[in-house]
Every structure is written in C-alpha cells, then in structure tokens.
Amino acid sequence: MNVMQLYKLGGFVLVLFVGISILACKNKSGQNQEAVKKEMAKRVVIGAERLFDADFFPLVKGKKIALVTNHTGLLPEGRHLVDVMHENKEVDLALLFGPEHGIRGEEDTHVADGTDKGTGLPVVSLYGKVRKPTAEMLKGIEVVLFDIQDVGARFYTYIATMNHVLEAAAEQGIRYLVLDRPNAIGGIYVDGPVGDKQLEPVIGVDQLPVVHGMTVGELAHMFNEERGKKGLEKAALTVVKMENYKREMWYDETGLPWIKPSPNMLTLTTAAMYPMTCLLEGTNISEGRGTLHPFEHIGAPWIDGRELANQLNGYNLEGVSFSKAQFVPERIVDGIEIYPPKFLGDTCYSAEIKLLDRNKFASSKAAVYMLDALYRLYPDKLEWKEKRMDGLWKTASVREGILSGKSPEAIIEEWKDGLSYYKEIRAQYLLY
C-alpha cells in the first residue's frame, strides 16, 4: 500500500471516527435534554423561567422595561435575570429598581441609588427616602417586572415594595408583570391579627396577618382586584405563574436551590422561626442576629436561659422545644457585614428554639407565648419599643393584652374574627 493509499485510508478512518463521535454527541445531547425535561417535570418552574415562553414573551418583546429584583432573582441554573434580559436583543432593559439589601450584593442597611456593576444599568433604590416609583422615574417605561423571593411573613419588606410598584404602575398606566416564586414557608398556614383595618378591601400589607400564606403573585392579584373594590385604579397586571407548585410545599420541596433572601435569612429553618422571633425587634431582647442562627434564639446578657426555656416548654407549644444556650453577636456573619445587632460582642444567655415539626409549629401564636414568658420572668428588665412592636403586629392589642395580664389564649382569641375575614378574601385569589 503506497503513501497516497494510506493517506486516503487514514482520512476515511478519521471521517468515520468523527461521524461516530457526532452521532454519539447527538445521542448524549438528546439524553441530556431528556434528563433536563424530566428534572423540569419534577421541580417547580418559576415565573422568571416562563417569561421567555411564547405565552408571555410578547408582553416584553420590543418594550422598554424596568425590573424590580435583587440577588434572589436567579434562574435555577444560576444566572441572574438582569444579565439574561440585558443580553437579550429583543427587549430593552432600561432601569433597575432595588429593594431592601440591594440588587446584587447583600447590604443590611438602606440602599442608595447607583449603577449595576454587571450591566452598567442605572439602579434606583426603593428602600430609602423613596419607597414608591415616581412618574419621573417611570417616564418612557412600558413594562415593569417584579422578581424577588419572599419568605411568607407580612413584615418581610419585599412584598411592600411589590405593592408600592403595583400602585405606581396603576397610576401611570404601565403594564406590571409579577414573576411568581414559592412561599418559602408554604402556603397553608395563615395566622395572626390583621391589624386595625379589618373588614375593608385588602389592598396592602397592613391588612395582612403576620403569616399570610400566599405567593407574591397571589398577593399582587389580591391587592390589585381589591383596589377595584375600593374604587382605585387597577394595574394592567399579569402574574406569570409557576408550574408544578403546590401550596403545601416548603421551599426545600420545590427542587429549587436555596438563596438566602437577606443577610440574616440564612436557612429555611431561619425563615420558619422568623414570624415568631422577629417580634423581638419591638423589645430590648436579642433574636440572635449577629450569629449563624438568627431568629433561633431568645436572649440577653441578663436572661437565665434554663429558666426561660422551662417557662416556654411549659406552654407545650406544638412543633418546637426550647433549651438553654448562649451566643455572642458579631458584626460579620457568613461573610456579610450586617446592621449592628443588639449586645454586639456581649455574651447573651438564651432559650434556643428547636424545630421538631414545622407543619405543626404555629409561629405567630408562639410569638404571643414568647412575649408572655419574657414579661412574666423579667418585668423590670423587659423594655417595650412601643412603636416598633405595635407596627409589627399592626395593632397595640397584643402588647396591651400582655401588660394587662391577659392570657396568651385570650389574646389570640381576639384576632379570630379579623383573621377569618382575611381568609375569606384570600380564598378568592389563590392561584395554586
């Protein structure tokens, strides 16, 4: 066999090898695509993913867009929606609105206007002096998108931001798309007083109970429709629903990666405890901020942890137990500089909360028992920040009830009628 014949044979073998490789790659690619489809069929598909479907993309194609988002606005593969939209030539992402903690970073203070480092887009803060976009800010904007992960408690600020933007969109006649995400602590448990605006159309967060039991999309749907009942202008709202979501799901059952929604919301357990222990912000007691287990402690330098744990265990609250512990609050937690916590650098003795059954744990009710225990044991050292405490509950009745000697059961009974009214309204707007 001469050199030319060998060359031709070699070329034939190379072509054959390449052909087989291509077929193998195609087959493997097909298998990968099939695997992706199967995975998609199991996990929850969030609204941000569906934005690019044929059903929704025409709403943003060729439009000048403002996006309200933060570091949780990631697609499951890890890319930020800001970057994906910025690179898409068929949309004009012109402006970013940032909530508490900022767009990209995890700031634990009020956030200033600025420029997004990743895209160069202007960023307007909605957690400073301005909470609601002005007409000037929205000039030329045709569509506003909202994509932020909530945790399910009324006083978590992102849902207030969502509603401020809804109001602005309604007033300015701008289409508003809310890209839905799961309620981190599930959409079944609903509890707490609904404040002093009972029996009125539910148009804002002040009329929600502590644990609202809705997704961000459901809240937007309810607020918007209830605006109409009150004679207010409604927004041109579209909720981009999730797929495969069931309201009994906790976040770790969705198949989605956990992204801590804020610097102190480190885990799903933190989120489960939050509606209870966040109420300590209305007192001089630490909720464990400044540690790797925020909202899982009830402590102060002068507390007897065993005594407090025994008092709390004596209430026989379902789903949780309490034990003696201690902690030292620090300024840097999980690599993030947080707002200075109470008792920075001091040893705090505490009752640590252990979550035994999250589906039985009634966090809002447990908050009343917690405050009752603190007042019974430390009446001379417990300080009430009245404005903050009453603002968190949206009523003074809980604080006043504890100070007057009412039992936790009696205080909880008082919010029954208002909560029933809210549940009736809520039921009309559930999307899942």
Secondary structure as UniProt FT lines:
FT   HELIX           3..42
FT   HELIX           47..50
FT   TURN            51..52
FT   TURN            54..56
FT   HELIX           57..59
FT   TURN            60..62
FT   STRAND          64..69
FT   TURN            71..72
FT   TURN            76..77
FT   HELIX           81..87
FT   TURN            89..90
FT   STRAND          92..98
FT   TURN            100..101
FT   STRAND          114..115
FT   TURN            117..119
FT   STRAND          122..125
FT   TURN            135..140
FT   STRAND          143..147
FT   TURN            154..155
FT   HELIX           158..172
FT   STRAND          175..179
FT   TURN            184..185
FT   TURN            195..196
FT   TURN            198..199
FT   HELIX           205..207
FT   HELIX           216..229
FT   TURN            230..231
FT   STRAND          236..240
FT   TURN            247..248
FT   HELIX           251..253
FT   TURN            254..255
FT   TURN            263..264
FT   HELIX           268..277
FT   HELIX           278..282
FT   TURN            289..290
FT   TURN            294..295
FT   STRAND          297..300
FT   TURN            301..302
FT   HELIX           305..313
FT   TURN            314..315
FT   TURN            318..319
FT   STRAND          320..327
FT   STRAND          332..333
FT   TURN            334..335
FT   STRAND          336..337
FT   TURN            342..345
FT   STRAND          348..355
FT   TURN            358..360
FT   HELIX           363..377
FT   TURN            379..381
FT   HELIX           386..393
FT   HELIX           397..403
FT   TURN            404..405
FT   HELIX           408..414
FT   HELIX           416..427
FT   TURN            428..429
//
